[in-house]
Every structure is written in structure tokens, then in C-alpha cells.
Amino acid sequence: MGHYKAFIAWPFQRENTPLGRVKDWGARPEELEAGAVFPGDAVARLDGEGDPKSHAEFGRRVRRSGSTDYLRTQALSRLFLDNIYSIGASWVTMGPHIGQVALHYGANDMGSVMMEENVVSAAGTTYCLSEPVLCRLIREAGFVPGQRDNVYDLLSAHAGANSPDMMVGDWSKHRAKRLHAQTVDAKPPRNAAVQLTASAAES
């Protein structure tokens, strides 16, 4: 019987989508004044009586979630999804440092060293980190980095001096890069073994 191995909260990436052309709520000074009501809040009433015509800007403004909302969702997912072992920190969408903070909000996995990504990168998200950088982020957050496989079995812990981040002498060569775009001939074999960087709490 199948079951979920992991959960990763990904915030909506609106770039390169129709919503990417919609103006942010708060772009006009009057929208920042006390008492200003976001169009979606004016229409989405709990009693079900909301009318799209009740606000002139309904459907014309978007209010995006930030890192605070993301971290709250991360923490709630750890509490509610107690039958899912791995809660992933989405540094791909939120950036390396929010991904690092997410380790303290219920995440126990920093994901992979991705060679390619074709979902959020299509919407303009381009974070790409090397294995030493991921290990360093995990270690600086107070955890021991490790490697797992695709079924979330721990393969090894990077606790010694030969760990990827401990062997780096010049961190300027490990800056974040753009994600690679997939090519037609670049698909890996279906059953290829892939090792991914994960976090493990100190014992």
C-alpha cells in the first residue's frame, strides 16, 4: 500500500503567469491607509454572501504571501501531517536563508542538489545551490547534514572533516547559480539512484 514520503510547502510563484501582470495590493497610497480593505477580503465572506461587485478592484489586485506565511505553513504542516516523516524546506522557492530558518519551523529536509528544475523555474525562480553550500546552511542552523536516497533512507551523515562543506577553502566559488533548463535528451534513467542532501538532528 502506497503512502506519502514527504511534504514540501511551495508558495505560489506568479511570475510568467497571467497573475504576474496584476498589480500588487498596496501599490497605491490609499491602499495602505487604515481601514483599506483588500478586495478579496471584501468579497470572500464567511456567510457566503460575498458579491464580486462589492469592490471595484476585485480581481485586479493580488496580495502575495511572504516568508512569515511560509514559515507558519511549514510549522503547521509538521503538527498536522504527523504521519509524514519528511517535511521539506523549500529553499528553491523561498531562497537559501529562509530554507535554513525553516529547519527550525518543522522541516527536517533541505532537499536536493538539483541538476535541473522545470516547475518553479518556469515562473522565474532560479535558486540553485551546491552540496557544500547546502551542508553549510544545515550545519550553521545547528544540525548535522547527511545524504539520503529517493525513498528517504539515510545513507550517510556528514559529521567529519571530510564533509563537503568542511573541505571548502574558498567559498566564493560556491555562490548560488541559476537553475539549469531541461533539454529533450537530458532525462535520467527511470531507476537511476540519486543521492540528496538532507538534515539530521544532532545526537
ChimeraX commands (.cxc) that place a marker at each C-alpha (Angstrom):
marker #1 position 0.00,0.00,0.00 radius 0.5
marker #1 position 1.43,3.38,-1.00 radius 0.5
marker #1 position 1.87,6.37,1.25 radius 0.5
marker #1 position 3.32,9.85,1.13 radius 0.5
marker #1 position 7.04,10.11,1.80 radius 0.5
marker #1 position 7.33,13.87,2.11 radius 0.5
marker #1 position 5.55,17.21,2.09 radius 0.5
marker #1 position 7.02,20.46,0.82 radius 0.5
marker #1 position 5.10,23.73,1.03 radius 0.5
marker #1 position 5.64,25.74,-2.14 radius 0.5
marker #1 position 4.30,29.28,-2.26 radius 0.5
marker #1 position 2.62,30.29,-5.49 radius 0.5
marker #1 position 5.08,31.75,-7.98 radius 0.5
marker #1 position 3.17,34.18,-10.12 radius 0.5
marker #1 position 5.93,35.41,-12.46 radius 0.5
marker #1 position 5.39,34.45,-16.12 radius 0.5
marker #1 position 1.71,33.75,-15.39 radius 0.5
marker #1 position -1.38,35.94,-16.01 radius 0.5
marker #1 position -1.35,36.91,-12.31 radius 0.5
marker #1 position 2.16,38.25,-12.80 radius 0.5
marker #1 position 0.62,41.17,-14.69 radius 0.5
marker #1 position -1.80,42.04,-11.89 radius 0.5
marker #1 position -0.75,44.92,-9.63 radius 0.5
marker #1 position 0.18,44.27,-6.02 radius 0.5
marker #1 position -2.20,45.37,-3.31 radius 0.5
marker #1 position -0.58,48.35,-1.63 radius 0.5
marker #1 position 0.81,49.86,-4.84 radius 0.5
marker #1 position -1.44,52.90,-4.34 radius 0.5
marker #1 position -1.06,55.12,-1.23 radius 0.5
marker #1 position -4.77,54.89,-0.38 radius 0.5
marker #1 position -4.48,51.11,-0.20 radius 0.5
marker #1 position -2.05,51.45,2.72 radius 0.5
marker #1 position -4.32,53.68,4.78 radius 0.5
marker #1 position -6.04,52.39,7.91 radius 0.5
marker #1 position -9.40,50.89,7.05 radius 0.5
marker #1 position -8.46,49.98,3.48 radius 0.5
marker #1 position -9.94,46.57,2.67 radius 0.5
marker #1 position -8.29,44.12,0.29 radius 0.5
marker #1 position -10.79,43.28,-2.50 radius 0.5
marker #1 position -10.60,39.56,-1.86 radius 0.5
marker #1 position -11.41,40.06,1.82 radius 0.5
marker #1 position -14.38,42.24,0.94 radius 0.5
marker #1 position -15.82,39.56,-1.34 radius 0.5
marker #1 position -14.83,36.32,0.44 radius 0.5
marker #1 position -17.29,36.43,3.33 radius 0.5
marker #1 position -17.78,33.50,5.70 radius 0.5
marker #1 position -21.55,33.63,5.34 radius 0.5
marker #1 position -21.26,33.02,1.60 radius 0.5
marker #1 position -22.97,36.29,0.74 radius 0.5
marker #1 position -19.94,37.92,-0.88 radius 0.5
marker #1 position -20.58,39.82,-4.11 radius 0.5
marker #1 position -17.74,40.38,-6.65 radius 0.5
marker #1 position -19.32,43.75,-7.41 radius 0.5
marker #1 position -18.89,44.92,-3.82 radius 0.5
marker #1 position -15.33,46.08,-4.51 radius 0.5
marker #1 position -14.28,47.85,-7.70 radius 0.5
marker #1 position -10.78,46.36,-7.59 radius 0.5
marker #1 position -11.85,42.74,-7.15 radius 0.5
marker #1 position -9.76,40.57,-9.49 radius 0.5
marker #1 position -7.44,43.49,-10.25 radius 0.5
marker #1 position -5.15,43.32,-7.22 radius 0.5
marker #1 position -3.10,40.48,-5.76 radius 0.5
marker #1 position -1.75,40.16,-2.24 radius 0.5
marker #1 position 1.25,37.88,-2.03 radius 0.5
marker #1 position 2.36,35.78,0.92 radius 0.5
marker #1 position 5.82,36.34,2.30 radius 0.5
marker #1 position 8.30,34.37,4.33 radius 0.5
marker #1 position 6.26,34.71,7.55 radius 0.5
marker #1 position 3.26,32.97,5.98 radius 0.5
marker #1 position 5.54,30.33,4.50 radius 0.5
marker #1 position 7.19,29.53,7.85 radius 0.5
marker #1 position 3.82,29.36,9.58 radius 0.5
marker #1 position 2.60,26.90,6.95 radius 0.5
marker #1 position 5.80,24.91,7.45 radius 0.5
marker #1 position 5.28,24.70,11.21 radius 0.5
marker #1 position 1.60,23.78,10.87 radius 0.5
marker #1 position 2.44,21.05,8.37 radius 0.5
marker #1 position 4.76,19.44,10.92 radius 0.5
marker #1 position 1.99,19.49,13.54 radius 0.5
marker #1 position -0.88,18.30,11.34 radius 0.5
marker #1 position 0.93,15.90,8.99 radius 0.5
marker #1 position 2.28,13.71,11.77 radius 0.5
marker #1 position 2.01,10.64,9.51 radius 0.5
marker #1 position 4.55,12.08,7.04 radius 0.5
marker #1 position 8.15,11.76,8.19 radius 0.5
marker #1 position 9.89,14.22,5.91 radius 0.5
marker #1 position 8.88,17.88,5.83 radius 0.5
marker #1 position 10.97,19.69,3.26 radius 0.5
marker #1 position 12.31,23.24,3.46 radius 0.5
marker #1 position 11.68,24.89,0.11 radius 0.5
marker #1 position 14.84,26.92,-0.45 radius 0.5
marker #1 position 14.14,26.58,-4.18 radius 0.5
marker #1 position 11.20,28.97,-3.93 radius 0.5
marker #1 position 11.99,30.93,-0.76 radius 0.5
marker #1 position 15.75,31.28,-1.03 radius 0.5
marker #1 position 18.62,29.62,0.88 radius 0.5
marker #1 position 18.31,31.52,4.15 radius 0.5
marker #1 position 14.56,31.13,4.59 radius 0.5
marker #1 position 15.10,27.45,3.77 radius 0.5
marker #1 position 17.69,27.38,6.55 radius 0.5
marker #1 position 15.31,29.06,9.04 radius 0.5
marker #1 position 12.60,26.55,8.04 radius 0.5
marker #1 position 14.69,23.83,9.71 radius 0.5
marker #1 position 13.58,25.40,12.99 radius 0.5
marker #1 position 9.94,25.50,11.83 radius 0.5
marker #1 position 9.41,21.78,11.47 radius 0.5
marker #1 position 11.43,20.91,8.38 radius 0.5
marker #1 position 13.90,18.04,8.59 radius 0.5
marker #1 position 14.99,18.03,4.95 radius 0.5
marker #1 position 16.71,20.64,2.79 radius 0.5
marker #1 position 16.03,18.82,-0.45 radius 0.5
marker #1 position 18.46,18.09,-3.21 radius 0.5
marker #1 position 21.35,19.38,-5.21 radius 0.5
marker #1 position 19.25,19.79,-8.34 radius 0.5
marker #1 position 20.77,19.49,-11.76 radius 0.5
marker #1 position 17.52,20.63,-13.36 radius 0.5
marker #1 position 14.16,22.01,-12.26 radius 0.5
marker #1 position 11.32,22.78,-14.61 radius 0.5
marker #1 position 8.35,23.71,-12.41 radius 0.5
marker #1 position 9.08,26.84,-10.37 radius 0.5
marker #1 position 11.93,27.85,-12.69 radius 0.5
marker #1 position 9.31,28.44,-15.39 radius 0.5
marker #1 position 7.83,31.10,-13.11 radius 0.5
marker #1 position 11.15,32.87,-12.63 radius 0.5
marker #1 position 12.56,31.16,-9.50 radius 0.5
marker #1 position 16.21,30.43,-10.15 radius 0.5
marker #1 position 17.93,29.41,-6.88 radius 0.5
marker #1 position 20.49,26.65,-7.33 radius 0.5
marker #1 position 22.92,25.55,-4.60 radius 0.5
marker #1 position 25.86,23.16,-4.48 radius 0.5
marker #1 position 26.19,20.32,-1.96 radius 0.5
marker #1 position 28.81,22.15,0.18 radius 0.5
marker #1 position 26.54,25.21,0.45 radius 0.5
marker #1 position 23.55,23.09,1.47 radius 0.5
marker #1 position 25.67,21.31,4.05 radius 0.5
marker #1 position 26.94,24.61,5.41 radius 0.5
marker #1 position 23.42,26.03,5.73 radius 0.5
marker #1 position 22.28,22.93,7.61 radius 0.5
marker #1 position 25.31,22.89,9.91 radius 0.5
marker #1 position 25.06,26.61,10.70 radius 0.5
marker #1 position 21.42,26.05,11.67 radius 0.5
marker #1 position 22.63,23.61,14.34 radius 0.5
marker #1 position 22.06,20.28,12.58 radius 0.5
marker #1 position 24.25,17.60,11.02 radius 0.5
marker #1 position 23.87,17.36,7.23 radius 0.5
marker #1 position 23.52,13.95,5.63 radius 0.5
marker #1 position 22.68,12.16,2.42 radius 0.5
marker #1 position 19.51,10.23,1.72 radius 0.5
marker #1 position 18.10,8.37,-1.25 radius 0.5
marker #1 position 14.82,8.88,-3.10 radius 0.5
marker #1 position 12.87,6.77,-0.61 radius 0.5
marker #1 position 14.19,8.88,2.30 radius 0.5
marker #1 position 16.54,6.29,3.78 radius 0.5
marker #1 position 19.61,7.91,5.35 radius 0.5
marker #1 position 22.78,6.87,3.51 radius 0.5
marker #1 position 25.42,8.77,5.48 radius 0.5
marker #1 position 25.93,11.65,7.89 radius 0.5
marker #1 position 28.42,14.43,7.13 radius 0.5
marker #1 position 29.84,14.75,10.63 radius 0.5
marker #1 position 33.58,14.54,9.97 radius 0.5
marker #1 position 36.33,16.65,8.48 radius 0.5
marker #1 position 35.77,15.10,5.05 radius 0.5
marker #1 position 32.24,16.55,4.83 radius 0.5
marker #1 position 31.57,18.55,1.63 radius 0.5
marker #1 position 31.35,21.89,3.47 radius 0.5
marker #1 position 34.39,21.20,5.68 radius 0.5
marker #1 position 36.58,20.67,2.63 radius 0.5
marker #1 position 35.88,24.07,1.06 radius 0.5
marker #1 position 38.73,26.55,1.19 radius 0.5
marker #1 position 37.25,29.31,-0.97 radius 0.5
marker #1 position 33.52,29.91,-0.57 radius 0.5
marker #1 position 33.50,32.49,-3.38 radius 0.5
marker #1 position 33.44,29.56,-5.83 radius 0.5
marker #1 position 30.18,28.28,-4.36 radius 0.5
marker #1 position 27.79,31.15,-4.97 radius 0.5
marker #1 position 24.15,30.48,-5.88 radius 0.5
marker #1 position 23.69,29.76,-9.58 radius 0.5
marker #1 position 20.76,29.74,-11.94 radius 0.5
marker #1 position 18.82,26.51,-12.30 radius 0.5
marker #1 position 19.53,24.51,-15.42 radius 0.5
marker #1 position 16.82,24.16,-18.05 radius 0.5
marker #1 position 15.91,20.64,-19.07 radius 0.5
marker #1 position 16.73,19.53,-22.57 radius 0.5
marker #1 position 14.94,16.81,-24.51 radius 0.5
marker #1 position 17.86,14.37,-24.25 radius 0.5
marker #1 position 18.69,15.10,-20.61 radius 0.5
marker #1 position 16.18,12.79,-18.89 radius 0.5
marker #1 position 17.87,10.37,-16.45 radius 0.5
marker #1 position 17.08,6.64,-16.48 radius 0.5
marker #1 position 13.83,5.79,-14.69 radius 0.5
marker #1 position 15.50,3.83,-11.88 radius 0.5
marker #1 position 18.64,5.96,-11.52 radius 0.5
marker #1 position 20.00,6.19,-7.97 radius 0.5
marker #1 position 20.15,9.77,-6.76 radius 0.5
marker #1 position 21.70,10.95,-3.50 radius 0.5
marker #1 position 20.19,14.03,-1.95 radius 0.5
marker #1 position 21.35,16.27,0.87 radius 0.5
marker #1 position 19.17,16.09,3.96 radius 0.5
marker #1 position 19.36,17.34,7.53 radius 0.5
marker #1 position 19.62,15.18,10.60 radius 0.5
marker #1 position 19.38,16.42,14.18 radius 0.5
marker #1 position 22.47,16.20,16.32 radius 0.5
marker #1 position 22.53,13.22,18.70 radius 0.5
marker link #1:1,2 radius 0.2
marker link #1:2,3 radius 0.2
marker link #1:3,4 radius 0.2
marker link #1:4,5 radius 0.2
marker link #1:5,6 radius 0.2
marker link #1:6,7 radius 0.2
marker link #1:7,8 radius 0.2
marker link #1:8,9 radius 0.2
marker link #1:9,10 radius 0.2
marker link #1:10,11 radius 0.2
marker link #1:11,12 radius 0.2
marker link #1:12,13 radius 0.2
marker link #1:13,14 radius 0.2
marker link #1:14,15 radius 0.2
marker link #1:15,16 radius 0.2
marker link #1:16,17 radius 0.2
marker link #1:17,18 radius 0.2
marker link #1:18,19 radius 0.2
marker link #1:19,20 radius 0.2
marker link #1:20,21 radius 0.2
marker link #1:21,22 radius 0.2
marker link #1:22,23 radius 0.2
marker link #1:23,24 radius 0.2
marker link #1:24,25 radius 0.2
marker link #1:25,26 radius 0.2
marker link #1:26,27 radius 0.2
marker link #1:27,28 radius 0.2
marker link #1:28,29 radius 0.2
marker link #1:29,30 radius 0.2
marker link #1:30,31 radius 0.2
marker link #1:31,32 radius 0.2
marker link #1:32,33 radius 0.2
marker link #1:33,34 radius 0.2
marker link #1:34,35 radius 0.2
marker link #1:35,36 radius 0.2
marker link #1:36,37 radius 0.2
marker link #1:37,38 radius 0.2
marker link #1:38,39 radius 0.2
marker link #1:39,40 radius 0.2
marker link #1:40,41 radius 0.2
marker link #1:41,42 radius 0.2
marker link #1:42,43 radius 0.2
marker link #1:43,44 radius 0.2
marker link #1:44,45 radius 0.2
marker link #1:45,46 radius 0.2
marker link #1:46,47 radius 0.2
marker link #1:47,48 radius 0.2
marker link #1:48,49 radius 0.2
marker link #1:49,50 radius 0.2
marker link #1:50,51 radius 0.2
marker link #1:51,52 radius 0.2
marker link #1:52,53 radius 0.2
marker link #1:53,54 radius 0.2
marker link #1:54,55 radius 0.2
marker link #1:55,56 radius 0.2
marker link #1:56,57 radius 0.2
marker link #1:57,58 radius 0.2
marker link #1:58,59 radius 0.2
marker link #1:59,60 radius 0.2
marker link #1:60,61 radius 0.2
marker link #1:61,62 radius 0.2
marker link #1:62,63 radius 0.2
marker link #1:63,64 radius 0.2
marker link #1:64,65 radius 0.2
marker link #1:65,66 radius 0.2
marker link #1:66,67 radius 0.2
marker link #1:67,68 radius 0.2
marker link #1:68,69 radius 0.2
marker link #1:69,70 radius 0.2
marker link #1:70,71 radius 0.2
marker link #1:71,72 radius 0.2
marker link #1:72,73 radius 0.2
marker link #1:73,74 radius 0.2
marker link #1:74,75 radius 0.2
marker link #1:75,76 radius 0.2
marker link #1:76,77 radius 0.2
marker link #1:77,78 radius 0.2
marker link #1:78,79 radius 0.2
marker link #1:79,80 radius 0.2
marker link #1:80,81 radius 0.2
marker link #1:81,82 radius 0.2
marker link #1:82,83 radius 0.2
marker link #1:83,84 radius 0.2
marker link #1:84,85 radius 0.2
marker link #1:85,86 radius 0.2
marker link #1:86,87 radius 0.2
marker link #1:87,88 radius 0.2
marker link #1:88,89 radius 0.2
marker link #1:89,90 radius 0.2
marker link #1:90,91 radius 0.2
marker link #1:91,92 radius 0.2
marker link #1:92,93 radius 0.2
marker link #1:93,94 radius 0.2
marker link #1:94,95 radius 0.2
marker link #1:95,96 radius 0.2
marker link #1:96,97 radius 0.2
marker link #1:97,98 radius 0.2
marker link #1:98,99 radius 0.2
marker link #1:99,100 radius 0.2
marker link #1:100,101 radius 0.2
marker link #1:101,102 radius 0.2
marker link #1:102,103 radius 0.2
marker link #1:103,104 radius 0.2
marker link #1:104,105 radius 0.2
marker link #1:105,106 radius 0.2
marker link #1:106,107 radius 0.2
marker link #1:107,108 radius 0.2
marker link #1:108,109 radius 0.2
marker link #1:109,110 radius 0.2
marker link #1:110,111 radius 0.2
marker link #1:111,112 radius 0.2
marker link #1:112,113 radius 0.2
marker link #1:113,114 radius 0.2
marker link #1:114,115 radius 0.2
marker link #1:115,116 radius 0.2
marker link #1:116,117 radius 0.2
marker link #1:117,118 radius 0.2
marker link #1:118,119 radius 0.2
marker link #1:119,120 radius 0.2
marker link #1:120,121 radius 0.2
marker link #1:121,122 radius 0.2
marker link #1:122,123 radius 0.2
marker link #1:123,124 radius 0.2
marker link #1:124,125 radius 0.2
marker link #1:125,126 radius 0.2
marker link #1:126,127 radius 0.2
marker link #1:127,128 radius 0.2
marker link #1:128,129 radius 0.2
marker link #1:129,130 radius 0.2
marker link #1:130,131 radius 0.2
marker link #1:131,132 radius 0.2
marker link #1:132,133 radius 0.2
marker link #1:133,134 radius 0.2
marker link #1:134,135 radius 0.2
marker link #1:135,136 radius 0.2
marker link #1:136,137 radius 0.2
marker link #1:137,138 radius 0.2
marker link #1:138,139 radius 0.2
marker link #1:139,140 radius 0.2
marker link #1:140,141 radius 0.2
marker link #1:141,142 radius 0.2
marker link #1:142,143 radius 0.2
marker link #1:143,144 radius 0.2
marker link #1:144,145 radius 0.2
marker link #1:145,146 radius 0.2
marker link #1:146,147 radius 0.2
marker link #1:147,148 radius 0.2
marker link #1:148,149 radius 0.2
marker link #1:149,150 radius 0.2
marker link #1:150,151 radius 0.2
marker link #1:151,152 radius 0.2
marker link #1:152,153 radius 0.2
marker link #1:153,154 radius 0.2
marker link #1:154,155 radius 0.2
marker link #1:155,156 radius 0.2
marker link #1:156,157 radius 0.2
marker link #1:157,158 radius 0.2
marker link #1:158,159 radius 0.2
marker link #1:159,160 radius 0.2
marker link #1:160,161 radius 0.2
marker link #1:161,162 radius 0.2
marker link #1:162,163 radius 0.2
marker link #1:163,164 radius 0.2
marker link #1:164,165 radius 0.2
marker link #1:165,166 radius 0.2
marker link #1:166,167 radius 0.2
marker link #1:167,168 radius 0.2
marker link #1:168,169 radius 0.2
marker link #1:169,170 radius 0.2
marker link #1:170,171 radius 0.2
marker link #1:171,172 radius 0.2
marker link #1:172,173 radius 0.2
marker link #1:173,174 radius 0.2
marker link #1:174,175 radius 0.2
marker link #1:175,176 radius 0.2
marker link #1:176,177 radius 0.2
marker link #1:177,178 radius 0.2
marker link #1:178,179 radius 0.2
marker link #1:179,180 radius 0.2
marker link #1:180,181 radius 0.2
marker link #1:181,182 radius 0.2
marker link #1:182,183 radius 0.2
marker link #1:183,184 radius 0.2
marker link #1:184,185 radius 0.2
marker link #1:185,186 radius 0.2
marker link #1:186,187 radius 0.2
marker link #1:187,188 radius 0.2
marker link #1:188,189 radius 0.2
marker link #1:189,190 radius 0.2
marker link #1:190,191 radius 0.2
marker link #1:191,192 radius 0.2
marker link #1:192,193 radius 0.2
marker link #1:193,194 radius 0.2
marker link #1:194,195 radius 0.2
marker link #1:195,196 radius 0.2
marker link #1:196,197 radius 0.2
marker link #1:197,198 radius 0.2
marker link #1:198,199 radius 0.2
marker link #1:199,200 radius 0.2
marker link #1:200,201 radius 0.2
marker link #1:201,202 radius 0.2
marker link #1:202,203 radius 0.2
view
